[in-house]
Amino acid sequence: MAAAVAGVALVALAGCGGEESDGKSKPFDGKSADQIAADAVEATKAADSMHMKGTMQQSGSPMTIDLSVDKSNNCDGTIESKGASADVRNTKGTFYLRGDEKYWTTALKGQPGGDKIVPKLADKWVKAPADDPTTKNMCDKQALMAELDKDKSERKGMKKGSTSTVDGAEAIQLTKKTSGGETLTLYVATEGKPYILRTKSSGGKDANTTTFSDYGKSVSPQEPAPGETVDLKKIAASGAKA
């Protein structure tokens, strides 16, 4: 799932763009779609915090993400994939994950005593250090956003489109058609900083829509109560001995 989150960031932020002119002065007048794309990427990367909500295809299966994250690696949200669901939180230097039975069944497949461990973990908060290599990128905004600008060619050749609204905010549409017939559409805010408000991919095998909001809004997840958390290492050790 951590890789899938990074995938959302990459797909969502790969295509970036602007608006068309009808003779009236409009936001981004005088800027090419590629310039607007670059500005949108930089503004989004520099944002202190954001909320990501969207769908994508991961290994042929739909995945959804609903996650708030900030530069301090605080995060709060839910990820669902292949029928499995997990809530994630990162606060005060500790990462928490609460997976359902399907999540843990999949995660522990093939592990010694896995079938005995699942009931003890399902729907419980499992905690790990925030720098645990298996989970640290899931709530690392900068790591997620770093993927978006690896290949600058993916945001070249965009065309300005019309303006529309995304959750009540005006946005300019930028589009690009890939050689594979896929259409990428980027919605960039026309007021304030040119944040990316939505990305959409259609016409290809990996169709997805991701919406970005709550830029600059505080991300303050609640720390689960001690009685709601379990120690994965201890439970795993007991399962292996069972």
Residue pairs with C-beta under 8 A, 6 or more apart in sequence:
1 79
1 81
1 86
1 138
2 134
2 135
2 137
2 138
4 56
4 58
4 63
4 65
4 79
4 81
5 65
5 67
5 79
5 137
5 138
5 144
6 137
6 143
6 144
6 147
7 56
7 58
8 52
8 54
8 56
8 63
8 65
8 208
8 210
9 52
9 144
9 145
9 147
9 148
10 147
10 148
10 150
11 56
11 199
11 201
11 206
11 208
11 210
12 52
12 54
12 148
12 196
12 199
12 208
12 210
12 212
13 41
13 44
13 145
13 147
13 148
13 149
13 196
13 199
14 148
14 151
14 154
14 155
14 184
14 199
15 37
15 154
15 155
15 158
15 174
15 176
15 184
15 185
15 186
15 199
15 201
16 36
16 37
16 38
16 40
16 41
16 155
16 158
16 174
16 186
16 188
16 196
17 33
17 34
17 36
17 37
17 40
17 155
17 158
17 159
17 160
17 161
17 172
17 173
17 174
17 175
17 176
17 186
17 188
18 28
18 31
18 32
18 33
18 35
18 36
18 37
18 158
18 160
18 172
18 174
18 188
19 26
19 27
19 28
19 36
19 160
19 161
19 162
19 163
19 172
19 173
19 174
19 190
20 160
20 161
20 162
21 29
21 160
26 163
26 190
27 172
27 190
27 191
28 36
28 160
28 172
28 188
28 190
28 194
31 39
33 158
33 159
33 160
33 174
34 155
34 156
34 157
34 158
36 158
36 160
36 172
36 174
36 188
36 194
37 155
37 156
37 158
37 174
37 186
38 155
39 188
39 194
40 186
40 188
40 194
40 195
40 196
41 148
41 149
41 155
41 196
43 193
43 194
43 195
43 196
44 50
44 145
44 148
44 195
44 196
44 212
45 142
45 145
45 146
45 148
45 149
47 193
47 195
47 215
47 216
48 70
48 71
48 215
48 216
49 68
49 69
49 70
49 71
49 74
49 141
49 214
49 215
49 216
49 217
49 218
49 219
50 68
50 69
50 70
50 141
50 195
50 212
50 213
50 214
50 215
51 67
51 68
51 212
51 213
51 214
51 217
52 65
52 66
52 67
52 68
52 69
52 77
52 210
52 211
52 212
53 65
53 66
53 67
53 210
53 211
53 213
54 64
54 65
54 199
54 208
54 209
54 210
54 211
55 62
55 63
55 64
55 65
55 208
55 209
55 210
56 62
56 63
56 65
56 206
56 208
56 210
57 63
57 205
57 206
57 207
57 208
58 81
58 82
61 81
61 82
62 81
63 79
63 80
63 81
63 82
64 78
64 79
64 80
64 81
65 77
65 78
65 79
65 80
65 210
66 77
66 78
66 79
67 75
67 76
67 77
67 78
67 79
67 88
68 75
68 76
68 77
68 214
68 217
68 219
69 75
69 77
69 139
69 140
69 141
69 144
69 219
70 141
70 218
70 219
71 141
71 142
73 90
73 130
73 136
73 139
73 140
73 141
74 90
74 91
74 139
74 219
74 220
74 221
75 88
75 89
75 90
75 138
75 139
75 141
75 219
75 221
76 88
76 89
76 90
76 91
76 219
76 220
76 221
77 87
77 88
78 85
78 86
78 87
78 88
79 85
79 86
79 88
80 86
82 102
82 106
83 102
84 99
84 100
84 102
84 103
84 105
84 106
85 99
85 100
85 102
85 103
86 97
86 98
86 99
86 100
86 103
87 97
87 98
87 99
88 95
88 96
88 97
88 98
88 138
88 139
89 95
89 96
89 97
89 125
89 221
89 222
89 223
89 224
90 96
90 130
90 138
90 139
90 221
91 220
91 221
91 222
91 223
92 223
93 129
93 130
94 127
94 128
94 129
94 130
94 223
95 127
95 128
95 129
95 130
95 132
95 135
95 136
95 138
95 139
96 125
96 126
96 127
96 128
96 223
96 224
96 229
97 125
97 126
97 128
97 135
98 123
98 124
98 125
98 126
98 224
99 107
99 121
99 122
99 123
99 126
100 122
100 123
101 118
101 119
101 122
101 123
103 122
104 117
104 118
104 121
104 122
105 114
105 118
108 114
108 115
108 117
108 118
111 117
111 236
111 239
111 240
112 239
112 240
113 236
113 238
113 239
113 240
113 241
113 242
114 239
116 239
116 242
117 235
117 236
117 238
117 239
120 230
120 235
120 239
121 230
121 232
121 235
124 228
124 229
124 230
125 224
125 228
125 229
125 230
126 229
126 230
126 231
126 232
127 224
127 229
127 231
127 232
128 134
128 135
128 232
130 136
130 139
136 143
137 143
137 144
149 155
155 176
157 176
158 174
158 175
158 176
158 184
158 186
159 174
159 175
159 176
160 172
160 173
160 174
161 172
161 173
161 174
161 175
161 185
162 172
162 173
163 170
163 171
163 172
163 173
163 190
164 170
164 171
164 173
164 187
165 171
166 187
166 197
166 198
166 211
167 197
167 211
167 213
169 189
169 191
169 197
170 189
170 190
170 191
171 187
171 188
171 189
171 190
171 197
171 198
172 187
172 188
172 190
173 185
173 186
173 187
174 185
174 186
174 187
174 188
175 183
175 184
175 185
175 186
176 183
176 184
177 183
177 184
178 184
178 204
180 204
181 203
181 204
182 201
182 202
182 203
182 204
182 206
183 201
183 202
183 203
183 204
184 199
184 200
184 201
185 198
185 199
185 200
185 201
185 202
186 196
186 198
186 199
187 196
187 197
187 198
187 199
187 200
188 194
188 195
188 196
188 197
189 195
189 196
189 197
193 215
195 212
195 215
196 212
197 211
197 212
197 213
198 209
198 210
198 211
198 212
199 208
199 209
199 210
200 208
200 209
200 210
201 207
201 208
201 209
